[in-house]
Amino acid sequence: MRRIHLFGSLFLTSIFSINLYAQEPTKPVFESVFYQNDGKIYANKALPIYLSISTNPDGSDPIVLDTPANPADGSQMYVDSEGVNFIRSKWAVDPETKKIASPKREVLFPVHADGIAPVSGITFSGAPSYSSQGVDYYGKGLSYSLSSTDQISGVQSTFKSHDSDYATYVSPLDVTTEGENMIYYFSVDNVGNTEDTKTSSFVLDLTPPVSNYTLSDVYGDNILGPTFNIGLESTDNLSGIKGTYYTIDDMSQRVYGSPIDLSGLSDGPHTLRFYSDDNVENEESIKELMFYLDKINPETQLVVIGDQHDATYYYVSSRTTFELPATDNKAGVAKTSFSINKQDAQTYTTAFGLPNELGLHSITYNSEDNVRNVEAKETRTFYMDNKAPNTSIDYSKPQFFTRDTLFINQTTPITIIPRDKHSGVQSTTTTVNGEVQAGNEFTIPTEGHKEIVFSSIDMVNNQEENKTSRVYVDNTPPEIFINFSLDNIGTEDDLPVYPNYVRMFIGATDEKTGTKSIKYSIDGGPMTEYSSPRTLDISEKNTFTESKVYDVKVETEDMLGNTSTKEHKFIVKN
């Protein structure tokens, strides 16, 4: 029996330290060897083969074979091709007969040459993945598996390095280091062929994105207006944002794309909920923004302070002022604006008045709140009445004017006539010699000089200056006198007695206005009016020639109609 001894060279591994994150750690070095398995011999193509023969079953005392034809081939030989190679003997010999076996057959010693390293691969599982710009990203739950194949001698071991020195790969491994990761790996076959190092670089992303809101504007404690909007901003340091999502109150979830329009929401409190996820399915916890949407306009009142009267127009005076108090349901009033007579708008700060010009004036006003809700403009019209009333006095009859004096009597109607073309008369005050007179129509019963003072106030309290009218009240009638040319010659029955030649004179005097007329009658006859209010001798007409009792009545009237009468009885004897 022949035995072939194969010998190979031995190489030792050296290890040195490197930056585990920046470069490959020290790679083990493996010796090239012969490998026998299942009756097959595998030789590393890089190893020389030495042949020897021995007559001893254990191969002792070997004799190294040489090749006299080509001695160089005998000292060492190399298998020439991958896979099976044969060392041959021409014919097999029958062990019993020591002759060529029949049928003839070659003696073949196969040697499997292996000069090709294994091929390894890496597989990732258990986690979402995403690729962008040549970078692979993985999420939570990532593990990796290594596999290797070798077509000839088979894989001895697979080695890996992940943030550590090389170690033998046994089973799938979890990846828990967030950020950039680098896995180095290779395999070696059973004859020491070592694979070139392979690498797999990737990014492990275990952190959810971070989202936040931005407000285009805000007032106070998250009070927003209908023209405002809410922006959502998200950041992710590794795989990047996949999407941002939001709901408001009970609405269905929406994908955020542009600032959120609030105009469709109702007035009142609302809750915005939002979150983001990244490209490897890390999902952020839901965040909330509670806000109040103020969609209600402010309300402004126009308050009239002071003189005012609502009639055909709304009348005011130069003393009237205006205030513009405004209220708002939530955000509060930012400013109140107004304009007078369509002039440039002004910002309201304090009470104001209208131009002191008689006639119509307008005030236009509105308010804006702190979240830009603007009230519709309102206009009110007012009539500026800056003219006092004009009051006059009228004296009816009887009246008489003489010597720059107006004379009236107790029956003369006096009328105070107030006039106002604008807001109208509110009241009139009249005094007679300092005493207040009730009403605008009256008479003055008492006699004497009278001073009538009067004035009016209109409906917006414009006060007329006092006016004065002076009159004399004459209630005294003329004084009648009766005279005789002779003294009585006696008396009878308490009546004076006169001779038939006596003359009788009558007359009347009035100190104030003068006598207007004198009338008389004798013995009940008709009243006869003197042609003039002079003293006349009524006896010129031979009235008293008869002896008897005479009854003479005299009536007189002054220029005001004040009248007096007088009766005189007397006796005439022949």
Backbone hydrogen bonds, N-H to C=O, Kabsch-Sander energy under -0.5 kcal/mol:
donor,donor_aa,acceptor,acceptor_aa,energy
5,H,3,R,-0.5
6,L,4,I,-0.5
20,L,18,I,-0.6
23,Q,19,N,-2.2
26,T,16,F,-0.7
33,V,191,V,-1.4
35,Y,42,Y,-2.8
37,N,40,K,-2.4
40,K,37,N,-1.9
42,Y,35,Y,-3.7
42,Y,40,K,-0.5
43,A,112,H,-3.5
44,N,33,V,-0.7
45,K,114,D,-1.4
47,L,44,N,-2.5
49,I,77,M,-3.4
53,I,63,I,-2.7
56,N,60,S,-0.5
59,G,56,N,-2.4
63,I,53,I,-3.2
64,V,62,P,-0.5
65,L,51,L,-2.3
70,N,67,T,-0.8
73,D,70,N,-1.9
74,G,70,N,-0.6
74,G,71,P,-1.3
75,S,71,P,-1.2
76,Q,72,A,-0.7
77,M,49,I,-1.9
83,G,113,A,-2.7
85,N,111,V,-2.3
87,I,109,F,-2.3
88,R,86,F,-0.5
89,S,107,V,-2.4
92,A,105,R,-3.3
94,D,99,K,-3.7
98,K,94,D,-2.4
101,A,92,A,-2.7
107,V,89,S,-2.3
108,L,106,E,-0.7
109,F,87,I,-2.8
111,V,85,N,-3.7
112,H,41,I,-3.4
113,A,83,G,-3.7
113,A,111,V,-0.8
114,D,43,A,-2.9
119,V,149,T,-2.7
120,S,118,P,-0.5
121,G,147,S,-2.9
123,T,145,S,-2.8
125,S,143,S,-2.5
130,Y,137,Y,-2.1
132,S,135,V,-2.4
135,V,132,S,-1.9
137,Y,130,Y,-3.4
138,Y,203,V,-2.5
139,G,128,P,-1.9
142,L,139,G,-0.7
143,S,125,S,-2.2
144,Y,173,L,-2.5
145,S,123,T,-3.0
147,S,121,G,-2.6
149,T,119,V,-2.2
156,Q,188,V,-2.3
157,S,188,V,-1.7
159,F,186,F,-3.2
160,K,167,A,-2.8
161,S,184,Y,-2.5
166,Y,26,T,-0.5
167,A,160,K,-2.4
169,Y,158,T,-3.5
173,L,144,Y,-2.2
175,V,142,L,-2.7
176,T,174,D,-0.5
178,E,176,T,-0.8
179,G,204,L,-3.1
181,N,202,F,-3.2
183,I,200,S,-2.4
184,Y,161,S,-2.6
184,Y,182,M,-0.5
185,Y,198,K,-2.3
186,F,159,F,-2.0
188,V,157,S,-2.4
189,D,193,N,-2.2
190,N,154,G,-2.1
192,G,189,D,-1.6
195,E,187,S,-3.0
195,E,193,N,-0.5
198,K,185,Y,-3.1
200,S,183,I,-1.9
202,F,181,N,-2.0
203,V,136,D,-2.5
204,L,179,G,-2.9
205,D,138,Y,-3.3
205,D,203,V,-0.6
206,L,204,L,-0.6
210,V,235,T,-2.4
212,N,233,E,-2.6
214,T,231,G,-3.0
216,S,229,N,-2.3
219,Y,223,I,-2.1
222,N,220,G,-1.8
223,I,219,Y,-2.0
224,L,222,N,-0.6
224,L,292,Y,-3.0
228,F,225,G,-1.7
230,I,260,I,-1.4
231,G,214,T,-3.6
233,E,212,N,-3.1
235,T,210,V,-2.1
242,K,277,D,-2.6
243,G,277,D,-1.6
245,Y,275,Y,-3.0
246,Y,254,R,-2.4
247,T,273,R,-2.3
249,D,271,T,-2.6
251,M,248,I,-2.0
254,R,246,Y,-2.6
256,Y,244,T,-3.3
256,Y,254,R,-0.5
257,G,258,S,-0.5
260,I,230,I,-3.2
262,L,228,F,-0.9
265,L,262,L,-1.9
268,G,293,L,-2.5
270,H,291,F,-3.0
272,L,289,L,-3.2
273,R,247,T,-2.7
273,R,271,T,-0.5
274,F,287,K,-2.0
275,Y,245,Y,-1.9
277,D,243,G,-2.1
278,D,282,N,-1.9
279,N,240,G,-1.7
281,E,278,D,-1.6
283,E,281,E,-0.6
284,E,276,S,-2.9
287,K,274,F,-2.9
289,L,272,L,-2.6
291,F,270,H,-2.4
291,F,289,L,-0.5
292,Y,222,N,-2.5
293,L,268,G,-3.0
293,L,291,F,-0.5
294,D,224,L,-3.1
294,D,292,Y,-0.7
295,K,293,L,-0.8
299,E,327,T,-2.6
301,Q,325,P,-2.7
303,V,301,Q,-0.7
303,V,323,E,-2.9
304,V,302,L,-0.5
305,I,303,V,-0.6
305,I,321,T,-3.0
306,G,304,V,-0.5
309,H,315,Y,-1.9
311,A,309,H,-0.7
311,A,313,Y,-2.8
315,Y,309,H,-3.4
315,Y,313,Y,-1.0
316,V,383,Y,-2.6
317,S,307,D,-0.6
320,T,317,S,-1.3
321,T,305,I,-2.4
322,F,352,F,-2.6
323,E,303,V,-2.4
327,T,299,E,-2.4
334,A,368,E,-2.6
335,K,368,E,-1.9
337,S,366,N,-2.7
338,F,346,Q,-2.5
339,S,364,T,-2.3
341,N,339,S,-0.5
341,N,362,S,-2.4
343,Q,340,I,-1.4
346,Q,338,F,-3.2
348,Y,336,T,-3.6
348,Y,346,Q,-0.5
352,F,322,F,-1.8
357,E,355,P,-2.5
359,G,384,M,-2.0
361,H,382,F,-3.0
363,I,380,R,-2.6
364,T,339,S,-2.5
365,Y,378,E,-2.5
366,N,337,S,-1.9
368,E,335,K,-2.5
369,D,373,N,-2.2
370,N,332,G,-2.3
372,R,369,D,-1.6
374,V,372,R,-0.6
375,E,367,S,-2.9
375,E,373,N,-0.5
378,E,365,Y,-2.3
380,R,363,I,-2.3
382,F,361,H,-3.3
383,Y,314,Y,-2.7
384,M,359,G,-3.7
384,M,382,F,-0.6
385,D,316,V,-3.1
385,D,383,Y,-0.8
386,N,384,M,-0.7
390,N,419,R,-3.0
392,S,417,I,-2.9
394,D,415,T,-2.8
396,S,394,D,-0.6
396,S,413,P,-2.8
400,F,407,F,-2.5
402,T,400,F,-0.5
402,T,405,T,-2.7
405,T,402,T,-1.8
407,F,400,F,-3.7
407,F,405,T,-0.6
408,I,472,Y,-2.9
409,N,398,P,-0.6
412,T,409,N,-1.6
414,I,442,F,-3.0
415,T,394,D,-3.0
416,I,440,N,-3.5
417,I,392,S,-3.6
417,I,415,T,-0.6
419,R,390,N,-0.7
426,Q,457,I,-3.1
427,S,457,I,-1.7
429,T,455,S,-2.7
430,T,437,Q,-0.5
431,T,453,V,-2.7
432,V,435,E,-2.9
433,N,431,T,-0.6
433,N,451,E,-2.8
435,E,432,V,-1.6
437,Q,430,T,-3.8
438,A,436,V,-0.5
442,F,414,I,-2.4
448,G,473,V,-2.4
450,K,471,V,-3.3
452,I,450,K,-0.6
452,I,469,S,-3.5
453,V,431,T,-2.4
453,V,451,E,-0.6
454,F,467,K,-2.5
455,S,429,T,-1.7
457,I,427,S,-2.7
458,D,462,N,-1.8
459,M,424,G,-2.3
461,N,458,D,-1.9
463,Q,461,N,-0.6
464,E,456,S,-2.7
464,E,462,N,-0.5
467,K,454,F,-2.8
469,S,452,I,-2.9
471,V,450,K,-2.3
472,Y,406,L,-2.6
473,V,448,G,-2.9
474,D,408,I,-3.7
474,D,472,Y,-0.7
475,N,473,V,-0.6
479,E,509,T,-3.5
480,I,478,P,-0.5
481,F,507,G,-2.6
483,N,505,F,-3.3
485,S,503,R,-2.7
489,I,497,V,-3.4
490,G,497,V,-0.8
492,E,495,L,-2.5
495,L,492,E,-2.6
497,V,490,G,-3.0
498,Y,571,I,-3.4
500,N,573,K,-1.2
502,V,499,P,-2.0
505,F,483,N,-3.9
506,I,536,L,-2.1
507,G,481,F,-1.9
509,T,479,E,-2.1
516,K,557,E,-3.0
517,S,557,E,-1.9
519,K,555,E,-3.7
520,Y,528,T,-2.0
521,S,553,K,-2.2
523,D,551,D,-3.5
525,G,522,I,-1.7
528,T,520,Y,-3.8
530,Y,518,I,-2.9
534,R,532,S,-2.7
536,L,506,I,-2.0
538,I,504,M,-1.1
538,I,536,L,-1.0
539,S,504,M,-1.0
540,E,537,D,-1.5
541,K,538,I,-0.9
542,N,539,S,-1.8
545,T,542,N,-0.7
548,K,546,E,-0.8
548,K,572,V,-1.2
550,Y,548,K,-0.5
550,Y,570,F,-3.4
552,V,550,Y,-0.5
552,V,568,H,-2.8
553,K,521,S,-2.6
554,V,566,K,-3.4
555,E,519,K,-3.1
556,T,564,S,-2.6
557,E,517,S,-2.0
558,D,562,N,-2.4
559,M,514,G,-1.5
561,G,558,D,-1.7
564,S,556,T,-2.2
566,K,554,V,-2.4
568,H,552,V,-3.1
570,F,550,Y,-2.0
571,I,496,P,-3.0
572,V,548,K,-2.8
573,K,498,Y,-2.1
